[in-house]
Amino acid sequence: MHVSPTLLWFRQDLRLADNAALAAAISRGGPVIPVFILEEAGRSPWRLGGASRSWLHHSLAALAGALEERGSTLILAQGPSQRVVEALVSSTGAGAVYWNRRYEPEGIARDAAIKAALGAKGVEAKSFNSALLFEPHTIANKTGRPFQVFTPFWRYCQTLPMAEPVPAPRGRIAAPVRWPDSVPLPDLKLLPARGWDRGFYPFWTPGEAGAHLRLKTFLSQAIHRYDEERDIPSAEGVSRLSPHLHFGEVGPRQIWAAVRGLSASSGVFPPSRGASKFLAEVGWREFAHHLLFHFPTTPEQPLRTEFAAFPWAEDPQGRRLQAWQRGRTGYPLIDAGMRQLWACGWMHNRVRMVVASFLVKHLRLSWNHGAAWFWDTLVDADLASNTLGWQWSAGCGADAAPYFRVFAPVLQGEKFDPKGHYVRQWVPELARLPDDVLHQPWQAAPSVLARAGVTLGETYPRPIVDHATARAEALEAFKSLRRGAGESGDA
């Protein structure tokens, strides 16, 4: 019996294992035609940022290689997704189009339109879940409303059955008699012309194999210390799986199953406090997608609507914003984080919270500026997680840190980088300063600065704001919302 080809539409699921759409396409029988479509058009400001484009190039190359090993080919195309899909269906005679779901507002609307258009032409169109443990539309609180606080959300999720990951296909993937035309990968122009991303790849190996190596390394070396070391930016205490998860090179079901595998000898799940804390971070990713699905305006608008009237500070020439972006604020921990971001497309999560707090509270610049900068510079730029993180920091989102909680950058540096290993790595001009003044070089005696080769205002900037003054101004701005600042304090 002849079975028409299945068009397998890859998006942010760039892997073969635990790929529900791929498994369904193979199960349907007949040839499978894998395709990735780069869609640059559209009104959304959340098109691929520069760092994400670079990662995507290498991830697509890895996926293409994995498919070739199984006798298949990754077709690359460019243009509006619906137009490209319909053209491929017409040229290949595909009787079905399968894909894995995404949860961004624009993507949901686009997918619905494509599904309707294909159905009208008699083409089977089916989507699957390979991105999340629990899909947003399946989770609600006791009143039937979406959760807005993480702890009850995650507690409820853990009462639900967990789907098992699907293994990668073992044999060859059935190929069509004739492959459709494909755009050469370099022609997608995902890599920057000036090569500013070359510093990324000593730190990263994009692709499914790189994701599994990263996961294996973390499980064998760091997960059981995760609760103790996750806040130490100089330690190898975090998984660094976020870009692999964002591009779907590994799925959350695979991570859950791998952590569960650590429990085999003890019979206890999760096997340690570190593992439990790590799985809760996977839960935060689920929570972020839950919120984005149910509150689709939050990438631009605060969930707590009263914050739309927040009195942000003026920065007409953008000098304060640029100082923050370039790691030139005069606060060593802030500058180290921003320079790490620029160098390798990633920043330690503890430092992300501190630099975000600094932007919205010390500089009193809108969280939208920070979200846009992270979107362009992070290799793990994920709309759901980026939105949740920035609204949490600004105090205007779900389960948010109160606006009156101001991270003190000096205290944060002394607490989480006491020996200065992180700052010395990313702000090398301060490397020779002693520990006691490293996080506040303006307090060092002139002789100490001279011995360290530091000239404030020349080799390293003076602080662009005074912490105490900026904190007081932030609290006053918060009070103007007439909500009452409550009990305040430094963190």
C-alpha positions in Angstrom: 0.0 0.0 0.0 1.4 3.4 -1.0 1.7 5.9 1.8 2.2 9.5 0.8 5.2 11.4 2.3 5.1 13.1 5.7 6.5 16.6 5.9 8.3 16.8 9.3 8.6 20.4 10.3 11.4 21.1 12.7 11.4 24.2 14.8 12.7 24.4 18.4 13.0 20.6 18.6 16.4 20.0 16.9 16.9 16.5 18.0 16.0 12.9 17.0 15.5 11.4 20.5 12.2 12.1 22.4 10.8 13.9 19.3 7.1 13.0 19.2 6.5 14.5 15.7 9.4 12.5 14.3 8.3 9.3 16.0 4.7 9.8 14.6 6.0 10.5 11.1 8.0 7.3 11.1 5.0 5.4 12.5 2.7 6.7 9.8 4.8 4.9 7.2 6.0 6.3 3.9 8.8 8.7 3.3 9.7 11.4 5.8 10.8 14.8 4.6 12.4 16.8 7.4 12.4 20.6 6.9 13.4 23.7 8.8 12.0 27.0 7.8 13.7 30.3 8.8 11.0 32.9 9.0 12.4 36.4 9.3 9.3 38.4 8.5 6.5 39.4 10.9 5.8 42.2 13.2 7.1 40.6 16.4 10.1 42.3 18.0 11.1 38.8 19.2 12.6 37.5 16.0 15.9 35.7 16.5 18.6 37.7 18.2 22.2 37.7 17.1 23.5 35.1 19.6 20.6 32.8 19.0 21.1 33.0 15.2 24.7 31.9 15.7 23.8 28.9 17.9 21.0 27.9 15.4 23.5 27.7 12.5 25.6 25.1 14.4 22.6 23.3 15.7 21.1 22.9 12.2 24.4 21.6 11.0 24.5 19.0 13.8 20.9 18.0 13.1 21.6 17.6 9.4 24.5 15.4 10.1 22.4 13.2 12.4 19.7 12.8 9.8 22.3 12.0 7.1 23.6 9.1 9.3 20.1 7.7 9.0 19.8 8.1 5.2 17.8 11.3 5.4 18.3 15.0 4.6 17.3 18.2 6.3 15.6 20.5 3.9 16.3 24.2 4.6 13.9 26.9 3.5 13.3 30.6 4.1 10.2 32.7 4.0 6.7 32.8 5.6 6.0 29.4 7.2 2.6 28.8 5.7 3.6 29.7 2.2 6.7 27.4 2.4 4.8 24.5 4.0 2.0 24.7 1.4 4.6 24.9 -1.5 6.4 21.8 -0.1 3.2 19.9 0.3 2.4 20.7 -3.3 5.8 19.8 -4.7 6.3 16.6 -2.7 2.8 15.2 -2.7 2.9 15.0 1.1 -0.3 13.8 2.7 0.6 14.9 6.2 2.5 17.6 8.0 3.7 16.9 11.6 5.4 19.3 14.0 6.0 19.8 17.7 4.1 22.7 19.4 5.5 26.0 20.5 3.8 28.3 22.9 4.7 31.9 22.0 1.6 34.0 21.1 2.6 34.7 17.5 3.5 31.0 17.0 0.2 29.7 18.3 -1.7 32.0 15.9 0.5 31.0 13.0 0.2 27.3 13.7 -3.6 27.5 13.9 -3.8 29.2 10.5 -1.5 26.6 9.0 -3.5 23.7 10.4 -6.7 25.2 9.1 -5.3 25.8 5.6 -3.9 22.3 5.3 -7.1 20.8 6.6 -9.1 22.6 4.0 -6.9 21.0 1.3 -7.3 17.5 2.8 -3.8 17.3 4.2 -3.4 15.8 7.7 -1.9 18.4 10.0 -1.0 17.2 13.5 1.1 18.8 16.3 2.7 17.2 19.3 4.3 18.0 22.7 8.0 17.5 22.9 9.0 20.8 24.6 7.4 20.6 28.0 6.6 18.2 30.8 3.1 19.6 31.1 1.4 21.7 28.5 0.0 25.0 29.7 -3.6 24.4 28.6 -3.7 21.3 30.8 -2.7 23.0 34.1 -5.1 25.1 36.3 -5.6 25.9 39.9 -8.7 24.9 42.0 -10.7 27.8 40.5 -9.8 26.8 37.0 -7.5 29.8 36.5 -3.8 29.8 35.6 -1.3 29.7 38.4 0.6 32.9 39.2 2.7 31.5 42.1 5.4 29.0 41.4 5.2 26.8 44.6 1.6 25.7 44.2 2.1 25.3 40.5 5.0 23.0 40.9 3.5 21.1 43.7 0.4 20.4 41.5 2.6 19.4 38.5 4.4 16.8 40.6 1.1 15.0 41.3 0.6 14.4 37.6 1.9 11.4 35.6 5.1 11.9 33.8 5.4 10.7 30.1 8.4 8.6 29.2 10.9 10.0 26.6 10.7 8.4 23.2 14.0 6.9 21.9 15.7 8.0 18.7 14.9 6.0 15.6 17.5 3.2 15.3 17.4 2.4 11.6 17.2 4.4 8.4 14.5 7.0 8.0 12.5 6.3 4.8 13.5 8.9 2.1 11.4 10.2 -0.8 12.3 9.2 -4.4 13.2 12.8 -5.0 14.2 15.4 -2.5 12.8 19.0 -2.8 15.3 21.9 -3.3 17.0 23.1 -0.2 18.7 26.4 0.7 22.4 25.9 1.6 22.9 26.5 5.3 25.4 29.4 4.7 22.8 31.2 2.6 20.5 31.6 5.6 23.2 34.0 6.9 22.7 33.1 10.5 26.4 33.7 11.4 27.5 37.3 11.9 29.6 38.7 9.2 32.2 40.1 11.6 32.7 36.9 13.6 31.9 38.4 17.0 30.6 35.0 18.1 33.9 33.3 17.9 34.3 33.5 21.6 31.2 31.4 22.2 32.4 28.0 21.1 35.2 27.3 23.6 32.2 27.1 26.0 29.6 25.4 23.9 28.9 22.5 21.6 25.5 23.1 19.9 23.5 20.1 18.8 22.0 17.0 20.3 25.3 15.2 21.0 26.6 18.3 22.8 23.4 18.6 24.9 23.7 15.0 26.1 27.4 15.4 26.9 26.6 18.5 28.9 23.8 16.6 30.7 26.0 13.6 31.4 28.8 15.8 32.8 26.5 17.7 35.1 24.8 14.5 36.4 28.2 12.9 37.1 30.0 15.9 38.6 27.7 18.6 40.0 24.1 17.7 40.5 24.4 16.5 44.1 26.1 19.8 45.0 23.7 21.9 43.0 21.8 23.2 46.1 25.2 24.4 47.6 27.0 25.7 44.5 24.3 26.9 42.1 24.8 30.5 43.4 28.6 30.6 43.1 29.3 32.1 39.7 32.9 30.9 39.6 32.0 27.3 40.4 31.0 24.6 37.8 27.8 24.2 39.8 25.1 24.7 37.2 24.0 22.6 34.3 24.3 25.1 31.5 21.6 23.2 29.7 19.5 26.2 29.0 20.5 26.8 25.4 20.2 23.1 24.6 16.7 23.1 26.1 15.7 26.3 24.2 16.6 24.8 20.9 15.2 21.4 21.7 18.5 19.6 21.5 17.4 17.8 24.7 13.9 17.7 26.1 12.7 18.0 29.7 11.4 14.5 29.8 14.9 13.2 28.9 16.3 15.3 31.8 13.7 14.1 34.2 14.3 10.4 33.2 18.1 10.9 33.5 17.8 12.3 37.0 15.4 9.5 37.9 18.1 7.1 36.7 20.4 8.3 39.4 17.9 7.0 41.9 18.2 3.4 40.8 20.6 2.4 43.6 18.9 4.2 46.5 15.3 3.9 45.4 14.7 7.5 46.4 13.5 10.1 44.0 15.0 12.7 43.7 18.2 11.1 44.9 19.6 14.3 46.7 18.7 17.8 47.7 20.7 19.0 44.8 18.8 16.9 42.4 15.5 18.2 43.9 16.6 21.8 43.5 17.7 21.2 40.0 14.3 19.6 39.0 12.6 22.6 40.5 14.6 24.8 38.1 13.2 22.7 35.3 9.8 23.5 36.9 10.5 27.2 36.6 10.9 26.7 32.9 7.5 25.0 32.8 6.1 27.9 34.9 7.4 30.4 32.5 5.7 28.8 29.5 2.5 28.4 31.6 2.5 32.2 32.2 3.4 33.2 28.6 0.6 31.0 27.2 -2.1 32.4 29.6 -0.8 36.0 29.6 0.4 36.5 26.0 1.0 40.3 26.3 3.6 40.0 29.0 6.7 40.1 26.8 5.9 43.8 26.4 3.5 44.6 29.2 3.7 44.0 32.9 1.5 41.3 34.3 0.8 43.6 37.3 -0.9 46.3 35.3 -0.3 49.1 37.9 3.4 49.0 36.9 2.5 50.4 33.5 2.5 53.8 35.3 5.9 53.2 37.0 8.1 56.4 36.8 11.2 55.1 35.1 14.2 57.4 35.0 15.2 59.4 31.9 18.3 58.4 30.0 17.9 60.5 26.8 21.4 59.7 25.4 21.3 56.1 26.5 24.6 56.5 28.4 23.5 54.6 31.5 22.0 51.8 29.5 25.1 51.5 27.4 27.4 51.5 30.5 25.3 48.6 31.8 25.3 46.7 28.5 29.1 47.0 28.1 30.0 46.2 31.7 31.2 49.7 32.6 29.1 50.6 35.6 31.9 50.7 38.2 30.4 47.8 40.2 32.7 44.8 39.6 30.1 42.0 39.9 27.7 43.8 37.6 30.5 44.4 35.0 31.8 40.9 35.3 28.3 39.5 34.5 27.7 41.8 31.5 31.2 41.0 30.1 30.6 37.3 30.5 27.4 37.7 28.6 29.1 39.5 25.8 32.0 37.1 25.6 30.2 33.8 25.6 26.5 34.5 25.1 25.5 33.3 28.6 25.5 34.6 32.2 25.3 32.8 35.5 21.8 32.9 36.9 22.7 34.5 40.3 24.4 37.2 38.4 21.5 37.6 36.0 19.3 38.5 39.0 21.8 41.0 40.3 22.4 42.8 37.0 18.7 42.9 36.3 18.0 44.4 39.7 20.7 46.9 39.1 19.2 48.0 35.8 15.6 48.4 37.0 16.3 49.7 40.6 19.7 51.4 40.6 19.5 52.9 37.2 15.6 52.8 37.2 15.5 51.9 33.5 12.6 49.8 32.2 12.9 46.1 32.4 11.9 46.1 28.7 15.4 47.5 27.9 17.0 44.6 29.7 14.7 42.0 28.2 15.6 43.3 24.7 19.4 43.2 25.4 19.3 39.7 26.8 17.2 38.6 23.9 19.9 39.7 21.4 22.9 38.5 23.4 21.9 35.3 25.1 22.4 32.0 23.3 19.6 30.7 25.5 17.2 33.6 24.8 13.8 32.1 25.4 10.8 34.3 25.3 9.0 32.6 28.2 12.0 32.5 30.5 13.3 35.9 29.5 9.9 37.5 30.2 9.4 35.7 33.6 13.0 36.6 34.7 12.8 40.3 33.9 9.3 40.8 35.3 10.4 38.9 38.4 13.3 41.2 38.8 11.2 44.4 38.2 8.5 43.2 40.7 5.8 43.5 38.0 5.2 39.9 37.2 4.0 36.6 38.7 5.6 35.4 41.9 7.9 38.4 41.6 10.6 39.7 43.9 9.1 42.7 45.6 10.3 45.9 44.0 11.5 47.1 47.3 14.0 44.2 47.5 17.1 45.8 46.1 20.1 43.6 45.4 23.2 45.4 46.8 25.9 44.6 44.2 28.8 44.9 46.7 27.1 42.6 49.2 26.2 40.2 46.5 29.7 40.1 45.3 31.2 39.6 48.8 28.7 36.8 49.5 28.8 34.8 46.3 32.3 35.7 45.0 34.2 36.1 48.2 37.6 35.3 46.8 36.9 37.3 43.6 37.5 34.4 41.2 34.6 35.4 39.0 35.3 39.1 38.9 39.0 38.6 38.3 38.2 36.4 35.3 35.9 38.8 33.6 37.2 42.2 34.9 40.9 41.5 34.6 41.9 45.1 35.1 40.9 44.6 38.8 42.7 41.3 39.2 45.5 42.5 41.4 43.2 44.2 44.0 43.0 42.4 47.4 39.8 40.6 48.2 38.6 43.1 50.8 38.2 45.9 48.2 37.8 44.0 45.0 34.0 44.5 45.0 34.2 48.1 45.9 37.5 49.5 44.5 36.5 53.1 45.2 37.0 52.3 48.9 40.6 51.2 48.4 43.4 53.4 49.5 45.3 55.2 46.8 48.4 53.1 47.5 46.4 49.9 47.1 45.0 51.1 43.8 48.5 52.1 42.6 50.0 48.7 43.5 47.2 47.0 41.6 47.6 49.2 38.6 44.1 50.6 38.9 43.3 54.2 38.2 39.6 54.9 38.8 38.0 56.8 36.0 40.7 55.7 33.6 41.5 52.0 33.8 38.2 51.2 35.5 35.2 53.5 35.9 33.9 55.0 39.1 30.4 53.9 40.1 27.8 55.5 37.8 25.4 55.7 40.7 25.7 55.6 44.5 24.0 52.5 45.9 22.3 54.3 48.9 21.0 57.2 46.8 19.8 54.9 44.0 18.1 52.6 46.4 16.3 55.5 48.1 15.1 56.9 44.7 13.9 53.5 43.7 11.8 53.1 46.8 10.4 56.6 46.4 9.4 55.7 42.8 7.8 52.5 44.0 5.8 54.4 46.7 4.4 56.6 43.9 2.4 53.7 42.7 0.4 54.1 46.0 0.8 50.5 46.9 3.1 51.0 49.9 6.6 49.8 49.9 6.3 47.6 53.0 9.4 46.5 54.8 12.5 47.2 52.8 16.0 45.9 53.0 19.1 45.0 51.0 19.6 41.5 49.8 
